[in-house]
Amino acid sequence: MQKLTESQRLAYLSAMDIDVFVPRDVAAVAPLDATTPLGGSLKLSVPAPEQRHDDEAVSSAPIAAETATPSVADAARRWALLQHDVQRCTQCRLHETRTRPVFGSGSRFARLLIIGEAPGAEEDKQGEPFVGPAGQMLTSMLSAIGLARDAVFIANVLKCRPPQNRDPRGDEMASCRGYLTAQIAEIQPEVILAVGRFSAQQLLDLDQPLGKLRGKAHTLPGDDIPVVVTYHPAYLLRTPAAKAKTWQDLKRVHALLGAQS
Ligand code: URA
């Protein structure tokens, strides 16, 4: 994983409006730990596939097929198939207007899964999630808790851009839901960060406003994966005052990852 320089880290914290007080004499002797700005001992490395599948490595001994754990190769194949299906999807009308679908980016072995709303203009062009201005804000949010983009997985509720960036429609979210469910099942993240109302409502199967959903402990329905709800980075660009609450949410993500490492 790429390590942040101190000046990069400070720039990201500043983008999040997070004040950093560094006593002059301490700064000279002990630079801040660039990977753990909250002072925690969060493990940021992405587990190698073999670490995540210790049990599967052992399973090469002959065992009954019905009790065998799925192999690493099977998981990789399922993931490739899922990507293939998304790239060719025509299940809703958005395929008619998209440039290309946006499957998601990052590590399939990530401990943190971030779920946004839908690709915007830049994402539709590049086929990558969160690469426009909101993406830069998301990168700052992650960096504020010591995470690089390639250490997490970033996906959206909708894989295709709604024309003129209009809100996702119910039927479009329903058509796309299977892909998101499959991504969650394959990644098996330890924590999900839902950014924005559509993501939070879709994941939690609730229709409350974002202000009512954030700041509470949720788990994915039918599962025990903690879901932290926060503001969408695009909203933070329009409403910088909401960064303080977002910082509280990010600290919760950091604590949950720390608690489970
Ligand atoms: N907004 C989102 O919700 N997702 C993106 O990928 C980009 C902007």
Boltz pocket constraint, residues with backbone or C-beta under 6 A from the ligand:
constraints:
  - pocket:
      binder: B
      contacts: [[A, 116], [A, 117], [A, 118], [A, 119], [A, 120], [A, 123], [A, 128], [A, 129], [A, 130], [A, 131], [A, 132], [A, 134], [A, 135], [A, 155], [A, 156], [A, 195], [A, 234]]
      max_distance: 6.0
